[in-house]
């Protein structure tokens, strides 16, 4: 049986084995041609197979490279000590989260009922008197406290939330796709969990600490959802944290807006005018402390 390629060429030339004057010579010529085609096919097969192997190796190398890049990227977004996410992760992640919230708040009135769990809750958490841990027990003990604090915050949060190592003994809990009504519940849950937790630092007895929490919600101004950026809302949460510290620690303070706040006042740094804005009823506070016990300055 002659090679299909050779048969095709013969048909094109309208030639047959028996058309040659010397049939035996013609037949040998055809056999040689046939072997040549088959050898060429074998060479072609080997080349193609080599290319297939090379392509598979290339795909494998590409997968390895992509995996390595993903690991590097993940490391760049992770706090080395606690394994929590870091500030850079928040900067990368928040634009998409904020865009989703703003879209929901700008829905037509006919669709407003569908706008549920559209808020982002920011809670800045700081361990009280953490310096005393380092001074008394050493920095290794302090590191253990920070690692365990991260675990406490994760246990207090949902799987979809972000727990960020903000720096030093400060952490930022970001509850996404939530409701502003949940903030007080979450803040008190965290405060109680840290207060009750036995921090193991290698001694016979665990130590106990408390934390202070400042909180604010994005959008801070529901009537103008995109006017105050998420980073400024985090700044307000930070001001709430300072108020909790000044008020005796082991407390949480939330800063909220009211409808009395004007556009001009929003454009100015709110944290510089907090006491006045609160006195004028343009901002308000919520806390686990009695109102008269919350000190802004």
C-alpha positions in Angstrom: 0.0 0.0 0.0 1.6 3.2 -1.2 1.8 6.3 1.0 -1.3 8.5 0.7 0.8 11.5 -0.2 2.5 9.6 -3.0 -0.8 8.3 -4.3 -2.1 11.8 -4.4 0.9 13.0 -6.4 0.5 10.1 -8.8 -3.1 11.0 -9.3 -2.2 14.6 -10.1 0.2 13.3 -12.8 -2.2 10.7 -14.0 0.5 8.1 -13.6 0.3 4.5 -12.6 2.9 1.8 -11.7 2.3 0.0 -15.0 2.7 3.0 -17.3 6.5 3.0 -17.2 8.4 1.1 -20.0 10.5 -0.6 -17.3 8.0 -1.7 -14.8 10.5 -3.1 -12.3 12.6 0.1 -12.4 9.6 2.2 -12.1 8.3 0.2 -9.2 11.7 0.5 -7.4 11.6 4.2 -7.9 8.1 4.4 -6.4 9.3 2.3 -3.5 12.2 4.7 -2.9 9.8 7.7 -3.1 7.4 6.0 -0.7 10.2 5.3 1.8 11.3 8.9 1.4 7.8 10.2 2.2 7.6 7.8 5.2 11.0 8.9 6.5 10.0 12.5 6.1 6.8 11.8 8.0 8.9 10.2 10.7 11.1 13.2 10.9 8.1 15.5 10.9 6.5 13.4 13.6 9.7 13.7 15.8 9.9 17.4 15.3 6.2 17.9 16.0 6.5 15.7 19.1 9.6 17.7 20.2 7.6 20.9 19.8 4.7 19.4 21.8 7.1 18.5 24.6 8.6 21.9 24.4 5.2 23.5 24.5 4.2 21.4 27.5 7.4 22.3 29.2 6.8 26.0 28.4 3.3 25.7 29.8 4.6 24.1 33.0 7.3 26.8 33.3 4.6 29.5 32.8 2.5 27.9 35.5 5.4 27.8 37.9 6.3 31.5 37.1 2.6 32.5 37.6 2.5 30.7 40.9 5.8 32.3 42.0 4.5 35.7 41.1 1.3 35.1 43.0 3.3 34.1 46.0 5.4 37.2 45.8 2.3 39.4 45.4 0.7 37.7 48.3 3.8 38.3 50.5 3.8 41.9 49.5 0.2 42.3 50.8 0.8 40.3 54.0 2.2 41.4 57.4 5.2 39.2 58.1 4.7 38.9 61.8 0.9 38.2 62.1 0.1 36.8 58.7 -2.7 39.4 58.4 -3.2 41.7 55.4 -1.3 45.0 55.4 -2.0 48.5 54.4 -0.9 47.9 50.8 -3.6 45.2 50.5 -6.2 47.8 51.6 -5.0 50.3 49.1 -5.3 47.7 46.3 -8.7 46.3 47.4 -10.7 49.3 48.5 -11.3 51.1 45.1 -13.5 48.2 43.9 -15.3 47.9 47.2 -16.0 51.6 47.3 -17.2 51.6 43.7 -19.7 48.9 44.5 -21.1 50.8 47.5 -21.4 54.0 45.5 -23.3 52.2 42.7 -25.7 50.8 45.2 -26.3 54.2 46.9 -27.0 55.8 43.5 -29.7 53.3 42.5 -33.0 54.8 41.4 -35.5 55.3 44.1 -37.6 52.4 42.7 -34.7 50.1 43.4 -33.7 51.4 46.8 -35.3 48.5 48.6 -32.7 46.3 47.0 -29.9 48.3 48.6 -29.2 46.1 51.6 -25.9 45.5 53.4 -24.2 48.2 51.3 -22.0 49.8 54.0 -18.3 49.3 54.9 -17.5 49.4 58.6 -14.1 50.6 59.7 -12.9 49.8 63.2 -9.4 51.0 64.3 -8.3 48.8 67.2 -5.4 49.6 69.4 -4.1 47.5 72.4 -4.0 49.6 75.6 -0.7 50.1 77.3 1.0 47.7 75.0 4.4 49.3 75.6 4.2 47.9 79.1 4.2 44.4 77.7 7.4 45.0 75.8 9.0 46.8 78.7 8.0 44.1 81.2 8.2 40.8 79.3 10.3 41.7 76.2 9.7 42.2 72.6 9.2 38.4 71.8 6.3 38.4 74.3 5.0 41.5 72.6 5.1 39.8 69.2 3.2 36.8 70.6 0.5 39.2 71.9 0.2 40.8 68.4 -0.1 37.5 66.7 -2.8 36.4 69.2 -4.6 39.7 68.8 -4.9 39.1 65.1 -6.5 35.7 65.8 -9.0 37.3 68.2 -10.0 39.8 65.6 -10.4 37.2 63.0 -12.6 35.2 65.3 -14.8 38.3 65.9 -15.1 38.9 62.1 -16.8 37.2 59.2 -14.8 35.3 56.6 -15.5 38.0 54.1 -14.1 40.8 56.3 -10.6 42.2 56.2 -8.4 42.2 59.3 -5.4 44.5 58.7 -2.2 45.0 60.7 -2.2 48.8 60.5 1.2 49.2 62.3 2.6 48.7 65.7 -0.2 47.6 68.0 -2.9 49.0 65.8 -5.2 46.9 63.7 -8.0 47.8 61.3 -11.1 45.6 60.9 -13.0 46.2 57.7 -16.5 44.7 57.6 -17.6 44.8 54.0 -21.1 44.7 52.6 -22.6 45.3 56.0 -25.0 47.7 57.6 -24.1 50.7 59.7 -26.4 49.3 62.4 -24.0 46.4 62.9 -21.1 48.6 63.9 -21.9 49.0 67.6 -22.4 45.2 67.9 -19.1 44.4 66.2 -17.2 47.1 68.2 -18.5 45.7 71.6 -17.8 42.1 70.5 -14.2 43.0 69.8 -13.8 45.0 73.0 -15.1 42.2 75.1 -13.2 39.5 73.3 -9.8 41.2 73.8 -10.6 41.9 77.4 -11.4 38.3 78.1 -8.6 36.7 76.1 -5.7 35.0 78.0 -2.6 36.1 76.1 0.0 33.3 76.3 3.6 34.7 76.4 5.5 31.8 77.7 5.0 32.4 81.4 3.2 30.2 83.9 0.3 32.7 83.9 -1.3 34.4 80.8 -1.6 38.1 80.8 -4.8 40.2 80.2 -5.1 43.3 78.1 -7.8 45.7 76.9 -8.2 47.6 73.7 -9.6 50.9 72.5 -11.6 51.2 69.3 -12.5 54.1 67.0 -15.1 53.5 64.3 -16.8 55.1 61.3 -18.9 54.0 58.4 -18.5 54.4 54.6 -20.3 56.2 53.1 -20.0 58.7 55.9 -22.5 60.9 54.1 -25.2 58.7 52.7 -26.7 61.7 50.8 -23.3 62.2 49.0 -21.8 58.7 49.0 -18.7 59.5 47.0 -17.9 62.8 48.6 -15.8 61.6 51.5 -13.2 59.0 50.5 -12.7 55.8 52.4 -9.3 57.0 53.6 -10.8 60.0 55.2 -13.4 57.8 56.9 -10.5 55.7 58.3 -9.1 59.0 59.5 -12.3 59.7 61.4 -12.2 56.2 62.9 -8.7 57.0 64.1 -10.1 60.2 65.8 -12.6 58.0 67.5 -9.8 55.8 68.7 -8.0 58.8 70.2 -11.3 59.8 72.0 -11.6 56.2 73.4 -8.0 56.5 74.7 -8.6 59.9 76.3 -11.8 58.6 77.9 -10.1 55.9 79.9 -9.4 53.1 77.4 -11.2 49.8 77.1 -13.9 51.6 75.1 -15.1 52.2 71.6 -16.2 55.5 70.1 -18.0 55.9 66.7 -18.1 59.2 64.8 -21.3 59.7 62.8 -22.6 62.4 60.4 -25.9 64.3 60.5 -27.9 66.0 57.8 -26.8 69.4 59.2 -23.2 69.0 57.9 -22.7 71.3 54.9 -20.6 70.7 51.7 -18.1 73.3 52.7 -17.6 71.7 56.1 -17.1 68.3 54.4 -14.5 69.8 52.1 -12.4 71.0 55.1 -10.6 68.5 57.3 -13.3 67.3 59.6 -10.8 66.0 62.2 -9.5 69.5 62.8 -13.0 70.7 63.8 -14.5 67.7 65.6 -15.3 69.4 68.9 -17.1 72.3 67.3 -19.0 70.2 64.8 -20.2 67.9 67.6 -21.2 70.9 69.8 -23.2 72.2 66.8 -24.9 68.9 66.3 -23.3 68.4 62.8 -21.5 65.3 63.9 -22.4 63.0 66.7 -20.8 60.3 68.8 -21.8 56.8 69.9 -20.0 54.8 72.5 -20.2 52.1 75.1 -19.3 54.9 77.6 -21.9 57.4 79.0 -22.0 60.5 76.7 -20.5 62.8 79.3 -17.5 60.5 79.7 -16.3 60.7 76.1 -13.4 63.2 75.8 -12.4 64.4 72.4 -9.6 66.6 73.6 
